[in-house]
Amino acid sequence: MKTCAKRNVLLLSMLSLFVLPGCWDKREIEQIGMVAGIGLDQGEDSADHRIKMTQQFVNTTIGTKEGIVKGYFNLTDEGSNIFEIIRRTSSRTDRSPYYTHLKVIILSDKITSASQLMDLMNFFQRDHEMRRTVRVYFSKGLARTALEKKTENKEIPAFNIFYKSRNHYKTLEIPRQVTLGEMSVNLSSGQSFLVQEIDLTNESEMHGAAIVSGKKTRLVGWLDKEEVSGINWVLGTGNGGRGGVLTVVDKKTKKELVYEVNEINTKIKPKVEGEQISFLVSIESEGRLGEDWTVNDAFKEDFIKKADALIADEVKRIAEQAIAKIKDTYKVDVAGFGEQFRIKNYKEWKKVKDDWDEAFSRSNVEVEAKVHIREFGSKGRKVPKVPKN
């Protein structure tokens, strides 16, 4: 009996070696070169299509006897491909680059307008350490500059950019974030799309967008913040901005009304007559009166109708201006017209799908807008404001 018990104990001990392996592959955090951000710029010799890559490492040494050290350090190297650059970087630091915690990839305007993005992003889409949730941004000017900007709270610049860009739900002036995975899907399918822009002239502020052509797989132009706002109105809450404000000026009083967006519902109705493709864009929005600088009574129905119409006219103007920019100037569809045409006119879609951006540029687009102010905040006016002298 005792022999049997000893045998069972020995067997359990041997099994425990397989299920309780311990930390056999442990790596101390001080030995890991965690890369938080990457900036890609064009090399010194643009004719050779060389790449200059800046990698932002998290400094895991939090302090010394002399004082606290900076939370990050940047290393910049140049090569003809990403793999070559990484191998060169590995020889410059005792911490081999580790990309599982990578947050942002920033691409400069020069390298994205000169290089095929499919080739440029090939390594990031293939490497097993790269997460497909990494955010991608474009910059006018050197991408490495964004990783060198000082932040208010002395944050790591890559983290600061990542968290600022998540605030797209608070404004209509920037598009939604684009991940590495979404970028890969769009480029593979030939779908044009927008990428958030980092303004290097103003503390790496987020506004505006870069336009990437799915057919050309490169940067083809830019939209300013008002044009991005127009595209977000066309895309609606489901695919575009989820919130923001719109300021309009009352023609009579010359005072401002501020409309806070709660919801945008947009319907795109395609129509085909012969070879002519047309679209009717119907935008409908509900929101609240965020500010009112006029002397009107917000409880009066006539004022509400007037404000609704005034805001709707401004929405229509912004949307038409943005559509004209992408359709006539850049000849790309980044507002979902092709998807609606495919769903509702598949037979016709098959004829133009291989050159959709060009077909879209020849289409006619009409916009109509309706706005409904549903809330007035916690303040109304039963007596008029007293105008200032």
N, C-alpha and C positions, 0 to 999 in steps of 0.2 A: 504493500500500500504506500509505504514511504517512498519507494522507488518510483512509483507512478506519479506521486505528487511532485517529486524532484524533476521528473521528466517534463511535466506540465509547466512548471516554473521556468525551466530552461527554454522550452518552446516559446512561451510568452515573452521571455527576455529577448530571444532572437527576433520575434515578430516586431517587437517595439523598435528595433533598429531600423526597420523599414518605415514605420508610421510616425516615428519621432526622430527625424533626421537632425534636428537642431539647426543652427545657423551656419551650415557648412559653406554657404556662398555669401556670407556677410561682407559688406563693404562699408567702411567707415565713411560718414558723410563728408569729413574733411578731405577724403581722397577722391571724391566724385566731382568731376568738372561739369556741374549742372548748367546747361545753356538755357537762358530764359528768353533770349531774343536773337534774331538774325537779320542783318541788313545786307541786301545785295545791290552792288553798284557796278557800273561798267568799268573795266580795267583801264589802265593808262593808254594802252594801244587798242582803240576801238575796232581797228581793222581786223585784228586777230580774234575778236569776240571773247576777250578774256574777262574773267569775273573777279571782282574784288568783294570779298565777303567779310563782314564784321560780325563776330560772335560775342554776345554779352554773357559772361559767366557770373553766377551768383557766388559772392565771396563768403564761404562758410566759416572763415576765421573772423569771429565777431569782435575781437579786441586783442590788444597787446599791452605790455607794461607801459608803453608810451601813450596809449589812448585808443579810442575806437577807430577802426579802419573803415574805408568806404565799402558799401554793401555789394559792390560789383566791380568787375574790370572787363575791358574790351580788348579783343585781339583781332587784328585785321590782316588778312593774307590774300594773295592773288594767285589765280591759276586758270587753266583752260576748262576745268570742270570742278564740281563741288567736291567730289571724292578726293581729288588731288589737294584741294585746299584744306580739307579736314585732316588729311595725313600730315600736311605741313604744320598745321596748328598743333597737332599732337606732339610734335618735336619741340615746341616752344614752351610747353607747360607740363608740369608734373601731374596735372589732372586731365586725363583723357576726356574729350568732349562726350557728354551724355545728354541725349535729346528727349528723354521721356517727359521731362517737365517743361519743354519748350512751349512758350505762350504765343509769340508773335513772329511773323516773317514780314519784313518791310522791303518793298521793291521800288527802286528809283525809276523816275520817268524815262531816263536815257536807256537803261538796260531793258525795260519792258517795251519800249517802242522800237528797239533795234533787234531784239531776240525773240524767238518763238517761245512762248510761255510753256508749251508742252515739253520742250527740251530743258528749259531753265528749271522747271519744277520737277523734273523726272526723278531726281534723287530723293526729294522729300516725299514723293508719293510711293516710292519703292522701299525705303529704309524701314526696318521693323521697329526702330525706336521712335519714329515719328507718328504722333497721334493725328488722326484725321480731323480732330477738333481744333488744331492750331489755327489761330486767326491770321488772315492775310491782309496787308494794307499796301497802298501805293503812296509815294511821296513825290512832290515836285522838288527836285534837288537831291543831294546825296542822302541815301537811306541811313548811312551810319550817323548822320547828324541827329536823327531822332533818338538814337541810342546814347547820345552824349548830352542831351538836354538835362539841365538841372530841374528837379521837381520840387514842389512846395514842401512836402514832408520828407524830402531826401529819400524817396522811394527808388527802387530799381526802375529805370526808365521803361524797360519792357513791360513790367507789371503795371506801371502808371498808364501806358498806352492801352493795354488790355482792358483795364477797368473803366477808363474813360469811354472807350468805344462801345461798352455795353449799355451806355445811356442813350442809345438810339431810340428807345421807346419813349424818351422824354422830348424829342424834337423831330420835326419832319425834314430837317436840313441835312441829315446824313442818312445813307441807306443802311439797311441791316448789315450786320457783320457777315463776312464771307469766310467760311472755314476752308482748310486745305482740301477736305473731302468734297465740299460743294464745288470748289474751283476745278477739281479733277473731273467731276461729272459734267460740268458745263463745257469745259474744253474738249472732252471726249465726244460730246454730243453736238458740238458746234453751236452751242447756245451763247449768245452775247449776254453780258451781265455787268453790274456795277460793283465797284470795290471802294470801301471807305478811303478817303484821302486824309493824310496827315499834313497839316499846314506848318511847315518848318519855320515860317517867318513870325509865328505868333505862339511861342511856347508849345509847339506840337499840338495845336488846337485841332479838333476833329470837326470838319465841315466839308461839304462838297463831295465829289466822287470821281473816280477814274472810270472810263468806259473801256471795256475789253471786248473786242470783236471775237465771237466764237469761230468764225470762218478763218480769220487771219491769225487767230490765237496770239494777239498782241494788243498793247495799249493803242487806242486810236484817238482818244480825246478826253476832255474833262467837262464836268457839269459844275456850275457854281451852286451855292446853297439854295437859292430860290428855285433853280431848275431841278435839283434833287427833290425839293419839296413838291414840285409839280408831278414828278414821277411817282412819289409816294401817294399822292392823291389818286393817281390812276391805278396803282397797284392795290390800294385799299388796305384796311387793317390786317387782313389775313396774310398778305405778302409784302406789304410795305411798312411804313411807319405806324406805330401803334399809339402815338400820341403827339402832342405838340400844340403850338399856338399859332394863330394867324391874326395879324393886326391890319385893320382897315380904317380908313379915314372917312368920317361922315361928311358928305359933300356940302351940307348946309352949315354945320357948326365948325367944320375943319378940325374937329376933335377926334380922338382915336377910340375905337372899340377893339377889344382884345377877345378873340374867340378861342376857347380851349377845346381841343378835339377830344371827344370820348370814343367815337367810332366812325369809320369810313367804310361804306359799302359801295363797291363799284362793279358795274356790269358792262362788259364789252361785247357788243353785238355785231358780228361780221355780216357782210352782205356782198354778193357777187352778181354783177351784171355784165355779161359777156366776159371780157378779160379784166374788167375794172373791179378791184377789191375796195370796199369801203367799211368803215367802222363807226359805230355810234357808242361813245363812252358816256355812260350815265353814272354820275357821282352823287351819292346821297350821304349826308353826314349829320350826326347828332352830337351836341356838345353843350358847353355852358358859357355864359358871359363872364369871362374872367376879370375884365376891367371895363369901365365905362367912363370916359372923360367928357361925355356930352352932358347937356342939361335936361335930357329926356327922362321920363318916368319909365323905368324898366317893367312896371306892372301893366302898362297900357298895351293893348293888343296891336294897335297901329304901329307902335315903336318896334315891337317884336317882329312883325312882318317886314318892316323896313330894314331892320338889322339883318334878318335872314336873307333878304334879297341882296343887300350890300355885300355880305360875306360870300354868298353864292357867286356873285359876279367876279369877285376876286379869285375864288377857287377856279372858276372857268378860265380866267386870264392866265393864271399860273400854270394850269394843266396844258392849255394850248401852246404856251410858250415852250414848255419842256418837250412836248411831243414834236413840235417843229424842229427843235434842236437835234433830237435823236433821229428823226425821220429824214429831214432835209439836209442837215449839215453833216452828220456822221453816218447816216444810212445804216443804223443798227436798231434792233428791237430789244430793248431792255425793260419793257413794261408789260410783257405778257400777252401781247397781241397775237403772236404766233400760236401760243398754247390754246387760246380761245378759238382761233381759226381752225386749228387741228381738231378740236373737240366738236365743233358745230358744223364744219364743212370739210370733212375728212377727204372726200373725193377730190375737191379742189385743192386741198392742202398737199396731196401727193404730187400734184403738178409743179408746185413751187417750193417744196420743202428743202430741196438741195441748194436753193439760192434765196432763202426766205428774206434775209435782210434787204436784198435788192428789191424783191417784190413788195416788201413793207414800205420802202422808200417811195414807191409809185402809188401807194394807196391814198385814199381820202379819209380823213378822220374828223368827225364832228364831236364836240363835247357839250354836255349839258350838266348843270349842277343844281342841287337842292340842299339847303342847310336848314336845320331845325334846332333852335336854341331851346333846350329843355330845362336848364337850370340857371339860376341867377346868383348862386352862392348864398351867403347868409345875409345879404344886404339888398334891399329894394328901396325905391324912393316913392313914398306917398306924397311928398312935397318936392317941388323942383329944387335942383341945386341953385345956390345963389351965385351967379356968375361973378368972376373977379373983375374989378375995375382995371 
